[in-house]
Amino acid sequence: MIIDDEEKLRALLARIIRLEGLTVLEADSLRAAGRLLDREDIDVVLCDVKLTDGNGVEFVREAKVKHPSVETILLTAYGNISDGVAAMKNGAFDYITKG
């Protein structure tokens, strides 16, 4: 699943991943992503850090409690060391700065 409120970036990432033969779900908010996680069998989440309805770093902690087997990779255009450390402590698989 890809969580990003930037529709064009989300669609581009989804297209690239689908070309690899994988199923991709998309969410434009953390609220929508939470509903999808509760309904669908999701293995990996790519999540923006700064979203209109919350912070991806905090979302990782909440998601790990409810869905411990889901791996989350955080993506951000505004990477900083403290967020990266917090993300990893919260259970993120990785923290990547958008190019």
Protein Blocks (a to p, Z undefined) as FASTA:
>chain_A
ZZdfblklmmmmmmmmmmnopacdddfbfklmmmmmmmmccfbdcddfbdfkbcfklmmm
mmmmmmmmbccddddfkbcfklmmmmmmnopabdcddZZ
